[in-house]
Each structure stands twice: as C-alpha cells, then as structure tokens.
Amino acid sequence: MNHASVKSAVDALEQQRCDATVSEDLLTLASLLDDDLTFVHSSGYVHDKPEYLTFLSDKIKTHKIVRAQSLAYHFLPELVITTGQLEQWLQRRSDGSEINIRALVTQVWIKRETGWKLLYLHSGRLSD
C-alpha cells in the first residue's frame, strides 16, 4: 500500500463526504459509506448507514463543516484510521434551533472492491 496515494484518496473522499453532507446530496454520501457503517455521534447516538442517512434527511441540516487541521493517519492492510478535529454548524429540522459542535473525530476507512468506504466514525466533543 502506497501511503501517500492512499492518504490523498482518503483526504479527497472525506472532503466529498463533508461536501455531500452540507449540500444534502444523500446519493453521493451513501456511495461513500460502507454498508456496515457504524456512526457514533458526539451526543451518543449510534446509527447504521440507513439510520444515519434518515437522520440527516429528517432531523438535522448541516450548514458548514470545517477541519482546522490536517488529519492524522494510521495505515493498516486494507484499513486507514484517521483522527482530527472537526467543527460543524447544524440546525435541528424540528424547531430550527442551531448547534455548533467542536469534536475530535476518529474514522475507519476500509478498502472494498469499489474503493475506499467509511466504515466507522466516532465523534467526541471537545471542551470549550
């Protein structure tokens, strides 16, 4: 595995994931997520892939996602683990209230026949 090319590919996919989330392009987002996705939110909610996509379409609108720093990478055969800070601005669809989250996010990307897919994401809020 060429670490530089994998890092470049995963960086691009993560940017696509963030862009698709903000633009509410759930088809593109779904294509980036592994069918066995586990998504652990900083609030403690845990979703699989269908639940996560429904959560985005029915509960939360993401206005902006910013990564203040480059991701840290750990390479394993057929897996890449990334860790980095993330800040996002969200709005609840139920009442319009806004949420700003600063978190440390760990992701596991897995190499599938169709390319790299996000298998696992765990977000933990950072203190103010």
N, CA and C atoms as an extended XYZ file, in Angstrom:
384
Properties=species:S:1:pos:R:3:atomname:S:1:resname:S:1:resid:I:1 pbc="F F F"
N         0.843       -1.172        0.000 N   MET     1
C         0.000        0.000        0.000 CA  MET     1
C         0.892        1.240        0.000 C   MET     1
N         0.695        2.094       -0.968 N   ASN     2
C         1.415        3.353       -1.052 CA  ASN     2
C         0.706        4.361       -0.153 C   ASN     2
N         1.303        4.695        0.979 N   HIS     3
C         0.649        5.550        1.966 CA  HIS     3
C         0.285        6.916        1.412 C   HIS     3
N         1.138        7.503        0.597 N   ALA     4
C         0.859        8.842        0.054 CA  ALA     4
C        -0.364        8.828       -0.857 C   ALA     4
N        -0.478        7.824       -1.693 N   SER     5
C        -1.635        7.774       -2.599 CA  SER     5
C        -2.919        7.441       -1.842 C   SER     5
N        -2.816        6.588       -0.828 N   VAL     6
C        -3.995        6.278       -0.012 CA  VAL     6
C        -4.431        7.513        0.771 C   VAL     6
N        -3.475        8.228        1.353 N   LYS     7
C        -3.791        9.451        2.092 CA  LYS     7
C        -4.486       10.457        1.183 C   LYS     7
N        -3.972       10.634       -0.012 N   SER     8
C        -4.572       11.553       -0.966 CA  SER     8
C        -5.999       11.144       -1.320 C   SER     8
N        -6.201        9.846       -1.548 N   ALA     9
C        -7.531        9.332       -1.893 CA  ALA     9
C        -8.513        9.521       -0.743 C   ALA     9
N        -8.095        9.181        0.474 N   VAL    10
C        -8.989        9.293        1.625 CA  VAL    10
C        -9.273       10.765        1.955 C   VAL    10
N        -8.261       11.636        1.838 N   ASP    11
C        -8.497       13.071        2.029 CA  ASP    11
C        -9.576       13.575        1.064 C   ASP    11
N        -9.489       13.170       -0.195 N   ALA    12
C       -10.471       13.589       -1.201 CA  ALA    12
C       -11.861       13.028       -0.880 C   ALA    12
N       -11.919       11.782       -0.451 N   LEU    13
C       -13.204       11.175       -0.099 CA  LEU    13
C       -13.815       11.848        1.126 C   LEU    13
N       -12.994       12.179        2.104 N   GLU    14
C       -13.506       12.867        3.288 CA  GLU    14
C       -14.044       14.241        2.922 C   GLU    14
N       -13.371       14.941        2.006 N   GLN    15
C       -13.878       16.240        1.561 CA  GLN    15
C       -15.200       16.056        0.811 C   GLN    15
N       -15.290       15.016       -0.012 N   GLN    16
C       -16.554       14.714       -0.702 CA  GLN    16
C       -17.656       14.411        0.301 C   GLN    16
N       -17.321       13.667        1.355 N   ARG    17
C       -18.303       13.330        2.394 CA  ARG    17
C       -18.828       14.600        3.055 C   ARG    17
N       -17.932       15.495        3.420 N   CYS    18
C       -18.350       16.750        4.049 CA  CYS    18
C       -19.191       17.588        3.089 C   CYS    18
N       -18.749       17.708        1.840 N   ASP    19
C       -19.489       18.489        0.843 CA  ASP    19
C       -20.878       17.902        0.592 C   ASP    19
N       -20.966       16.582        0.475 N   ALA    20
C       -22.250       15.928        0.229 CA  ALA    20
C       -23.184       16.097        1.423 C   ALA    20
N       -22.627       16.090        2.630 N   THR    21
C       -23.440       16.298        3.825 CA  THR    21
C       -24.032       17.701        3.832 C   THR    21
N       -23.210       18.703        3.561 N   VAL    22
C       -23.668       20.096        3.569 CA  VAL    22
C       -24.675       20.347        2.442 C   VAL    22
N       -24.430       19.796        1.265 N   SER    23
C       -25.326       20.027        0.126 CA  SER    23
C       -26.537       19.099        0.125 C   SER    23
N       -26.601       18.222        1.111 N   GLU    24
C       -27.691       17.252        1.242 CA  GLU    24
C       -27.789       16.319        0.032 C   GLU    24
N       -26.636       15.984       -0.514 N   ASP    25
C       -26.551       15.039       -1.630 CA  ASP    25
C       -26.421       13.632       -1.038 C   ASP    25
N       -27.561       13.071       -0.659 N   LEU    26
C       -27.551       11.790        0.045 CA  LEU    26
C       -27.139       10.632       -0.850 C   LEU    26
N       -27.321       10.738       -2.160 N   LEU    27
C       -26.869        9.669       -3.061 CA  LEU    27
C       -25.346        9.588       -3.073 C   LEU    27
N       -24.697       10.733       -3.193 N   THR    28
C       -23.233       10.747       -3.143 CA  THR    28
C       -22.754       10.293       -1.774 C   THR    28
N       -23.373       10.803       -0.737 N   LEU    29
C       -22.985       10.417        0.613 CA  LEU    29
C       -23.119        8.908        0.807 C   LEU    29
N       -24.225        8.350        0.377 N   ALA    30
C       -24.442        6.902        0.517 CA  ALA    30
C       -23.355        6.111       -0.195 C   ALA    30
N       -22.876        6.622       -1.330 N   SER    31
C       -21.846        5.903       -2.086 CA  SER    31
C       -20.497        5.907       -1.373 C   SER    31
N       -20.294        6.839       -0.447 N   LEU    32
C       -19.036        6.942        0.299 CA  LEU    32
C       -19.046        6.120        1.586 C   LEU    32
N       -20.240        5.718        2.015 N   LEU    33
C       -20.402        4.995        3.272 CA  LEU    33
C       -20.451        3.501        3.028 C   LEU    33
N       -19.761        2.756        3.862 N   ASP    34
C       -19.807        1.304        3.769 CA  ASP    34
C       -21.170        0.808        4.241 C   ASP    34
N       -21.628       -0.297        3.674 N   ASP    35
C       -22.915       -0.857        4.076 CA  ASP    35
C       -22.928       -1.268        5.541 C   ASP    35
N       -21.759       -1.525        6.121 N   ASP    36
C       -21.643       -1.912        7.530 CA  ASP    36
C       -21.282       -0.725        8.430 C   ASP    36
N       -21.585        0.489        7.978 N   LEU    37
C       -21.243        1.701        8.729 CA  LEU    37
C       -21.783        1.668       10.155 C   LEU    37
N       -20.922        2.123       11.084 N   THR    38
C       -21.339        2.493       12.431 CA  THR    38
C       -20.930        3.938       12.618 C   THR    38
N       -21.903        4.800       12.931 N   PHE    39
C       -21.656        6.231       13.081 CA  PHE    39
C       -22.049        6.615       14.501 C   PHE    39
N       -21.043        6.966       15.319 N   VAL    40
C       -21.273        7.342       16.712 CA  VAL    40
C       -21.147        8.857       16.814 C   VAL    40
N       -22.258        9.511       17.092 N   HIS    41
C       -22.291       10.969       17.216 CA  HIS    41
C       -21.727       11.409       18.562 C   HIS    41
N       -21.311       12.654       18.644 N   SER    42
C       -20.785       13.194       19.902 CA  SER    42
C       -21.858       13.225       20.992 C   SER    42
N       -23.109       13.186       20.593 N   SER    43
C       -24.226       13.174       21.555 CA  SER    43
C       -24.476       11.778       22.127 C   SER    43
N       -23.817       10.767       21.542 N   GLY    44
C       -24.006        9.398       21.999 CA  GLY    44
C       -24.924        8.577       21.115 C   GLY    44
N       -25.629        9.223       20.195 N   TYR    45
C       -26.465        8.466       19.258 CA  TYR    45
C       -25.582        7.579       18.392 C   TYR    45
N       -26.064        6.387       18.085 N   VAL    46
C       -25.349        5.455       17.220 CA  VAL    46
C       -26.273        5.074       16.074 C   VAL    46
N       -25.777        5.227       14.854 N   HIS    47
C       -26.568        4.915       13.671 CA  HIS    47
C       -25.828        3.951       12.759 C   HIS    47
N       -26.600        3.102       12.064 N   ASP    48
C       -26.047        2.356       10.942 CA  ASP    48
C       -26.259        3.220        9.692 C   ASP    48
N       -25.913        2.716        8.540 N   LYS    49
C       -25.981        3.526        7.328 CA  LYS    49
C       -27.393        4.036        7.030 C   LYS    49
N       -28.415        3.175        6.975 N   PRO    50
C       -29.755        3.704        6.686 CA  PRO    50
C       -30.244        4.693        7.757 C   PRO    50
N       -29.960        4.404        9.016 N   GLU    51
C       -30.381        5.301       10.089 CA  GLU    51
C       -29.674        6.655        9.992 C   GLU    51
N       -28.395        6.640        9.641 N   TYR    52
C       -27.643        7.890        9.518 CA  TYR    52
C       -28.193        8.750        8.382 C   TYR    52
N       -28.460        8.145        7.245 N   LEU    53
C       -28.998        8.903        6.113 CA  LEU    53
C       -30.381        9.457        6.440 C   LEU    53
N       -31.196        8.690        7.135 N   THR    54
C       -32.520        9.168        7.554 CA  THR    54
C       -32.384       10.303        8.567 C   THR    54
N       -31.443       10.178        9.486 N   PHE    55
C       -31.177       11.224       10.467 CA  PHE    55
C       -30.861       12.545        9.766 C   PHE    55
N       -30.026       12.491        8.748 N   LEU    56
C       -29.666       13.712        8.022 CA  LEU    56
C       -30.857       14.286        7.262 C   LEU    56
N       -31.645       13.443        6.656 N   SER    57
C       -32.766       13.950        5.850 CA  SER    57
C       -33.934       14.419        6.706 C   SER    57
N       -34.141       13.802        7.879 N   ASP    58
C       -35.317       14.103        8.690 CA  ASP    58
C       -35.057       14.964        9.913 C   ASP    58
N       -33.856       14.922       10.472 N   LYS    59
C       -33.628       15.552       11.780 CA  LYS    59
C       -32.679       16.745       11.772 C   LYS    59
N       -31.621       16.680       10.966 N   ILE    60
C       -30.539       17.673       11.054 CA  ILE    60
C       -30.171       18.210        9.676 C   ILE    60
N       -29.981       19.518        9.595 N   LYS    61
C       -29.423       20.168        8.406 CA  LYS    61
C       -28.025       20.643        8.780 C   LYS    61
N       -27.026       20.220        8.023 N   THR    62
C       -25.648       20.642        8.262 CA  THR    62
C       -25.358       21.846        7.376 C   THR    62
N       -25.000       22.973        8.004 N   HIS    63
C       -24.728       24.199        7.251 CA  HIS    63
C       -23.264       24.326        6.834 C   HIS    63
N       -22.365       23.838        7.681 N   LYS    64
C       -20.935       24.027        7.389 CA  LYS    64
C       -20.133       23.003        8.180 C   LYS    64
N       -19.057       22.505        7.568 N   ILE    65
C       -18.111       21.619        8.238 CA  ILE    65
C       -16.714       22.147        7.952 C   ILE    65
N       -15.920       22.315        9.012 N   VAL    66
C       -14.560       22.835        8.870 CA  VAL    66
C       -13.603       21.914        9.605 C   VAL    66
N       -12.504       21.597        8.959 N   ARG    67
C       -11.402       20.869        9.607 CA  ARG    67
C       -10.286       21.881        9.825 C   ARG    67
N        -9.986       22.147       11.091 N   ALA    68
C        -8.995       23.172       11.446 CA  ALA    68
C        -7.565       22.720       11.194 C   ALA    68
N        -7.378       21.412       11.028 N   GLN    69
C        -6.032       20.879       10.854 CA  GLN    69
C        -6.102       19.638        9.964 C   GLN    69
N        -4.967       19.231        9.471 N   SER    70
C        -4.898       18.011        8.677 CA  SER    70
C        -5.182       16.805        9.556 C   SER    70
N        -5.703       15.775        8.949 N   LEU    71
C        -5.967       14.533        9.662 CA  LEU    71
C        -4.666       13.801        9.966 C   LEU    71
N        -4.638       13.099       11.086 N   ALA    72
C        -3.544       12.177       11.391 CA  ALA    72
C        -3.955       10.819       10.835 C   ALA    72
N        -2.991       10.083       10.289 N   TYR    73
C        -3.268        8.805        9.622 CA  TYR    73
C        -2.524        7.657       10.284 C   TYR    73
N        -3.203        6.517       10.350 N   HIS    74
C        -2.581        5.261       10.762 CA  HIS    74
C        -2.979        4.231        9.707 C   HIS    74
N        -2.001        3.627        9.070 N   PHE    75
C        -2.243        2.717        7.952 CA  PHE    75
C        -2.131        1.264        8.394 C   PHE    75
N        -3.120        0.472        8.026 N   LEU    76
C        -3.141       -0.969        8.242 CA  LEU    76
C        -3.504       -1.605        6.904 C   LEU    76
N        -3.211       -2.873        6.731 N   PRO    77
C        -3.623       -3.505        5.471 CA  PRO    77
C        -5.144       -3.402        5.287 C   PRO    77
N        -5.556       -2.814        4.195 N   GLU    78
C        -6.970       -2.673        3.818 CA  GLU    78
C        -7.772       -1.740        4.720 C   GLU    78
N        -7.124       -1.065        5.685 N   LEU    79
C        -7.794       -0.110        6.572 CA  LEU    79
C        -6.934        1.135        6.744 C   LEU    79
N        -7.606        2.266        6.901 N   VAL    80
C        -6.931        3.507        7.257 CA  VAL    80
C        -7.723        4.121        8.406 C   VAL    80
N        -7.022        4.476        9.469 N   ILE    81
C        -7.656        5.147       10.605 CA  ILE    81
C        -7.207        6.602       10.573 C   ILE    81
N        -8.186        7.511       10.602 N   THR    82
C        -7.866        8.932       10.632 CA  THR    82
C        -8.408        9.537       11.920 C   THR    82
N        -7.703       10.551       12.397 N   THR    83
C        -8.135       11.281       13.581 CA  THR    83
C        -7.884       12.758       13.337 C   THR    83
N        -8.839       13.580       13.724 N   GLY    84
C        -8.657       15.015       13.580 CA  GLY    84
C        -9.831       15.793       14.121 C   GLY    84
N        -9.598       17.078       14.333 N   GLN    85
C       -10.647       17.948       14.833 CA  GLN    85
C       -11.588       18.345       13.708 C   GLN    85
N       -12.829       18.561       14.110 N   LEU    86
C       -13.874       18.940       13.165 CA  LEU    86
C       -14.794       19.922       13.861 C   LEU    86
N       -15.222       20.934       13.154 N   GLU    87
C       -16.237       21.835       13.674 CA  GLU    87
C       -17.368       21.887       12.664 C   GLU    87
N       -18.589       21.798       13.182 N   GLN    88
C       -19.734       21.846       12.278 CA  GLN    88
C       -20.868       22.654       12.872 C   GLN    88
N       -21.615       23.281       11.972 N   TRP    89
C       -22.759       24.094       12.325 CA  TRP    89
C       -23.997       23.381       11.796 C   TRP    89
N       -24.905       23.051       12.715 N   LEU    90
C       -26.080       22.254       12.402 CA  LEU    90
C       -27.346       23.007       12.793 C   LEU    90
N       -28.460       22.557       12.216 N   GLN    91
C       -29.760       23.100       12.590 CA  GLN    91
C       -30.749       21.948       12.712 C   GLN    91
N       -31.450       21.912       13.839 N   ARG    92
C       -32.488       20.897       14.022 CA  ARG    92
C       -33.667       21.231       13.105 C   ARG    92
N       -34.132       20.243       12.380 N   ARG    93
C       -35.266       20.454       11.485 CA  ARG    93
C       -36.571       20.615       12.269 C   ARG    93
N       -36.636       20.060       13.470 N   SER    94
C       -37.872       20.087       14.248 CA  SER    94
C       -38.248       21.485       14.731 C   SER    94
N       -37.263       22.253       15.177 N   ASP    95
C       -37.582       23.562       15.753 CA  ASP    95
C       -36.685       24.694       15.239 C   ASP    95
N       -35.746       24.392       14.341 N   GLY    96
C       -34.871       25.418       13.777 CA  GLY    96
C       -33.718       25.834       14.674 C   GLY    96
N       -33.608       25.225       15.857 N   SER    97
C       -32.509       25.603       16.752 CA  SER    97
C       -31.165       25.207       16.144 C   SER    97
N       -30.162       26.019       16.449 N   GLU    98
C       -28.839       25.804       15.874 CA  GLU    98
C       -27.890       25.200       16.901 C   GLU    98
N       -26.956       24.399       16.386 N   ILE    99
C       -25.982       23.700       17.212 CA  ILE    99
C       -24.611       23.901       16.575 C   ILE    99
N       -23.621       24.224       17.386 N   ASN   100
C       -22.241       24.287       16.924 CA  ASN   100
C       -21.482       23.211       17.685 C   ASN   100
N       -20.827       22.320       16.948 N   ILE   101
C       -20.106       21.219       17.572 CA  ILE   101
C       -18.637       21.281       17.181 C   ILE   101
N       -17.782       21.258       18.198 N   ARG   102
C       -16.338       21.089       18.006 CA  ARG   102
C       -16.013       19.719       18.544 C   ARG   102
N       -15.409       18.882       17.707 N   ALA   103
C       -15.203       17.488       18.113 CA  ALA   103
C       -13.877       16.950       17.609 C   ALA   103
N       -13.435       15.902       18.294 N   LEU   104
C       -12.342       15.082       17.806 CA  LEU   104
C       -12.998       13.862       17.176 C   LEU   104
N       -12.678       13.616       15.929 N   VAL   105
C       -13.341       12.565       15.167 CA  VAL   105
C       -12.321       11.512       14.746 C   VAL   105
N       -12.667       10.264       15.002 N   THR   106
C       -11.876        9.127       14.535 CA  THR   106
C       -12.706        8.399       13.479 C   THR   106
N       -12.071        8.106       12.363 N   GLN   107
C       -12.741        7.410       11.268 CA  GLN   107
C       -11.931        6.186       10.861 C   GLN   107
N       -12.643        5.158       10.433 N   VAL   108
C       -12.004        3.980        9.855 CA  VAL   108
C       -12.521        3.851        8.430 C   VAL   108
N       -11.597        3.924        7.494 N   TRP   109
C       -11.903        3.731        6.072 CA  TRP   109
C       -11.423        2.339        5.685 C   TRP   109
N       -12.232        1.628        4.925 N   ILE   110
C       -11.915        0.258        4.538 CA  ILE   110
C       -11.830        0.155        3.016 C   ILE   110
N       -10.870       -0.616        2.556 N   LYS   111
C       -10.689       -0.830        1.117 CA  LYS   111
C       -11.647       -1.924        0.661 C   LYS   111
N       -12.559       -1.572       -0.216 N   ARG   112
C       -13.513       -2.515       -0.802 CA  ARG   112
C       -13.210       -2.620       -2.299 C   ARG   112
N       -13.847       -3.561       -2.972 N   GLU   113
C       -13.641       -3.709       -4.421 CA  GLU   113
C       -14.000       -2.431       -5.167 C   GLU   113
N       -14.954       -1.688       -4.638 N   THR   114
C       -15.407       -0.457       -5.292 CA  THR   114
C       -14.643        0.777       -4.830 C   THR   114
N       -13.637        0.595       -3.970 N   GLY   115
C       -12.836        1.709       -3.490 CA  GLY   115
C       -12.929        1.855       -1.979 C   GLY   115
N       -12.390        2.945       -1.460 N   TRP   116
C       -12.390        3.211       -0.024 CA  TRP   116
C       -13.775        3.652        0.420 C   TRP   116
N       -14.234        3.100        1.542 N   LYS   117
C       -15.547        3.419        2.103 CA  LYS   117
C       -15.390        3.724        3.588 C   LYS   117
N       -16.211        4.644        4.083 N   LEU   118
C       -16.204        4.959        5.508 CA  LEU   118
C       -16.958        3.861        6.249 C   LEU   118
N       -16.246        3.132        7.096 N   LEU   119
C       -16.800        2.001        7.844 CA  LEU   119
C       -17.248        2.424        9.243 C   LEU   119
N       -16.504        3.344        9.859 N   TYR   120
C       -16.752        3.680       11.260 CA  TYR   120
C       -16.380        5.140       11.498 C   TYR   120
N       -17.228        5.834       12.235 N   LEU   121
C       -16.918        7.207       12.649 CA  LEU   121
C       -17.360        7.352       14.095 C   LEU   121
N       -16.465        7.892       14.913 N   HIS   122
C       -16.775        8.166       16.326 CA  HIS   122
C       -16.357        9.599       16.613 C   HIS   122
N       -17.328       10.381       17.076 N   SER   123
C       -17.112       11.790       17.344 CA  SER   123
C       -17.226       12.054       18.845 C   SER   123
N       -16.255       12.767       19.399 N   GLY   124
C       -16.294       13.166       20.807 CA  GLY   124
C       -16.132       14.672       20.912 C   GLY   124
N       -17.053       15.314       21.600 N   ARG   125
C       -16.995       16.787       21.724 CA  ARG   125
C       -15.734       17.231       22.445 C   ARG   125
N       -15.178       18.341       21.969 N   LEU   126
C       -14.043       18.980       22.630 CA  LEU   126
C       -14.561       19.988       23.643 C   LEU   126
N       -13.853       20.137       24.743 N   SER   127
C       -14.264       21.127       25.739 CA  SER   127
C       -14.013       22.531       25.202 C   SER   127
N       -14.767       23.461       25.719 N   ASP   128
C       -14.633       24.862       25.254 CA  ASP   128
C       -13.438       25.543       25.825 C   ASP   128
